[in-house]
Amino acid sequence: MSGRSDILVGAGPIRFGTSGVPRSLESGSHLDGITEVHRLGLSAMELAFVHRVNLKPAQAPEVRDLAENLDVGLSAHASYYINLNSPEADKVRASRQRLLSAARMAWMCGGESVVFHAGWRHDDSPEKAYESVRVQVSEIAQVLREEGVGIRLLPETTGKVTQFGDLDELLCLAQDIPGVEPCVDFAHLHARRGLMNTEEEFEDALTRVGAAVGTESLRRLHSHVSGIDYGPRGELRHLPLRDSDFNYVGLMRVLAGLRVAGRVICESPVNHDDAVLLAQTWSEAVAAVQEES
């Protein structure tokens, strides 16, 4: 499915893109990834700082300029090694620095948001885990504001029941902390309980986001989509969309029907093909909505 499709050229109400460099490249730099995203007819890329921030400040202007010239919207995914609810203070401090480093670099590159997994529940009650995460995210947001880093912090809905990050928790964070909004990973929500896979469930989740964070948040929604394998405790691994039971067609219909705008980032093992598939499916859904109206 790789190759440019005219229907996808430019940035529509939803920008579709890949998490990290598209898998159509065996390897490559962030610059290579941005160029490939554009070649594929996509318009977004999430800089993968998932192990470390592998850019230097001096390189950021070139990344920013290329993305602007090719009209590729950038965001970033912070380190996987973040746990703002760790019982160990040194791990919390390290987690804060990892998130701050990713946010600062994303901002220098012209990114508008940074996605992160907030942490693990451990043996804490939901209330205690929430309060620990809330305090840390609030302080991180304050540091970034004081530095003039105007990036949105997007805690991601997580795929394991042992992780902090169900949708209700993230909506509460967004209400409590300015500059925080949820990254809605629909595959993770599906993997948590095997639910969240019908058009009614997708619409309900998006309605809840709009009610909690404001309807304008649905004009800048940042979401992740992929196929997913899961078990009793949630996520096991990402899969290609067509190899999973995830109802991506229904999701694209709901996004089109509700006129949601923002970004859809694909995290599947074939993110290049699946991001194009999602964009095409959404475009067909938009055309169907327009025909009906």
N, C-alpha and C positions, 0 to 999 in steps of 0.2 A: 504493500500500500504506500510505500515511500515515494516521494516525488511531489512536485508542487501541484496544487489544485486551485484553480482560479477562484473557486467559490470561497476560499478561506483567506484570500489575500487581504491584508489590512486588519485593523483592530475594530471588531464589531462590538456590540454590547457585552459580549463575553470574549475574553482573550483565552485561547486554549494554548497549552504548552506542556513542557516536560519538566520533571524534577531532575535537575542536573543536566549534563550534556546528553542530547538524544542518543539512544542506543544504536541508531543507524551509523554512528561513528564508533569504531572499536575503542578509541581513546581520543582525548583532545582537551584543550584548554577551555576556559570559560569563553574566550573569544571565538574559538572554533564552534562551541555549542550555540552561541548566539547566531552565528552565521548559518549553521545548519537548521536551527529553528526557523529562520526566515526562509531558507530554501524549501523547507517542508510546507510552507504556507501557514505556519503557526505564528503566534504573536506574543508568547510569554515564555519565560524560563525562570525556574527557581534555582538560584545559585546554591549548590550543594556544599554547605560548610558542615557536613554531618560528622566528620571526623576531626577537622580543624579548619580554621579560616586560612585557606590556601591561596590568599592574595595578599600582596603588600600594598600599603597606601599609595605608593607611586604608580601602581598598575591600575588603580581604580578609575582614573579619568579616561583611559583608553576603553575600558569595559563600558563605562557610562556613555561615551560618545558613540561607540558602535551600536549599542542598544538603541539609543535615540535615533541614529541615522537609519536603522533598519526597522524602527517602530516595534521593538520587542520589549514588552514590559517586564521588568525584573522584580523579583522578590528573593528571599533567601530562606533556607532551612538551617537552623542552628544545630549545634552538636547533638548527637544522640545521647551523649554522656551528661545530661542535665537531670538533676534530681533536687528540686527546690524543697522537697519534703524529707530529705535525708536526715536521720538522727545524728549524723556526724557533721559538725559545724564546718570542718575543712572542705567537705564535699559540697556543702551548700555554697560556700565562698567560691569554690572552683566553678560550680554551676553558674553562679551569677556572672563571673568573668567570661565564661564561654558564651553566654547569651549576649552580654554587652558587646563583646568583640564582634560577634556576627551582626548585631544590629548596626554598629558603627560602620563596618565595612559595607554592608548592604546599602546604607545611606550614602556613603561615598560613591558607590557604583550607580546611584540613581534609583535604587530599589525603594519601593513604597511600603514594604512590610517584611517582617521576619517571623517565620513559623517555628514553633518549638514544642516539644513534649515536656510538660511541666514536672513530671516526676512519678513516683510510685507511692502507693498507699501505705505499704508496710502493715503494721498491725494497728494503725491509727483508726479512730472513728472517722466517718466521712466529714464530720464537723471539724475535727482537729486537723485533718489533712487539708481541708479547704482553707482554714485560717493560716496555716503555715505557708501555703502557696500564695495566698492573697497578700500576706505581708511582704514576701520576697518580690513578687511581681510588681507590687505598688512601689517598692523602693527602687527597683530597676527602672521602672517607667519614670520616676522622679529624676534619677540620675540622667537619663537620656534627655528629658526636657531641659534640665539645667545646662546640658552640653549643646543644646540646639539641634539635637538629632530628632527630626520630626517623623520618625518612622512608626508605623503601627505594630504593636506586639500582638501576635496571633497564636495563642495557645491552641493546640490541635486536639480535636477529639481523638481519643486513643482506642486501640483495638483489643486491648486485654483488660479484663475486669479488675486485675490487680494494679492497673495504672490509674493515676488521677487523670480525669479528662472526659467524663461523660458530658453530654450536651448541656444538661442543666447546670453542672458545675461551671462550665465555661461561660454560660450566659450570665450567671451570677458574678463572675469575675469581670465581665464586660460592663455590667451595671455598676460595679463597685470602683472600677479603676479607669480613669480617662485614658484614652489612647489604646485600649485593649478591646479586641473583637475576636470572635472565635474563627479558627480555620476549621471548616466543617469537612472532615474526611468521611465521605459517605460510605466507603468500603469498611472503614474501621467501625462505624456505627452498626453496619450490617453484621460484622464479625463478632461484636460484643455479645449479642444474644441470638444471632441468626434471624433477627427481625429487620426492620428498616429496609424493606426491599419491594414495597408496593408504591404506586403513585400516591396513594392516600397518605402513607407514612412519610414519604418525601415532602409532600405538601404541608403536612402537619409540622415537621421539623423546621421548615423554612418559615412557616407562619409564626412559630415560637421565637425564632431568631428575630423576625421583624417586630414582634410584640415586645421583646425584652430589650433589644438594642436600638430599635427605631426602624421604621420602614426604609429609611434612606440606606441603612446597612445592606439591604438587599440589592442596592445599586452598585455596591463595591464588594460583594461577597467573594471571599477567597476560599476555594474548596479543592479537595483532593479526590480523585476518582481512580480506581483500578479494579481489576478482578482480585478476589481474595479467597484464600483457603483458611478455614477456621475450625475450631473444636469447642469442647465444653467451656474452656477458659478464654475463648476468644481467638484473636488473630494468630495464624501460624505462618503464613507467607503471602506475598503478593503474587498474583497470577495474571496472565493475559486476560483481557476482558472476555474473550470468546471461550476461554477454558474455565470459566467460573459461573456461578449461579447469580452473580450480581446483575440486577435489572437496570443496566445503564441506559437502555432505550427509554424506559419509563422515567428515569431521572431527567434525561434530556427533554422529554415532553413537559415535565413539570417546570423545569427552568424556563423553557420557552413560554409556557402558558402563564406563568407568574411574571414574565418579563424581568427575570432576574438578570443583573449585569455583574460584571466583575471578572474573576479568573477561575479557570478550571485547570488544575495541574495534574497530569497523569503520572502515576508512580509505578506503573506495571513494568514487568521485565522487558516488554517491547514498547516502551513509552512513546517512541516515535510513531509507530503504526497506530497505537491505541489513542494517542492524542488526536491524530488525524481522523480516526474513526469517530471519536466523540464529537469533534467539530462538525463532521459531515452529518452525523445523526442529529445534532442540535439544529443545524441549518435546515434539515428536512422538517424538523418539528416546528421551527419558526414559520416555514412556508405553509405548513398545515394550519397553524393558528391564524395566519393572515388570510388564508382561504376561507376559513370559517367565519371571520369577523366582517 
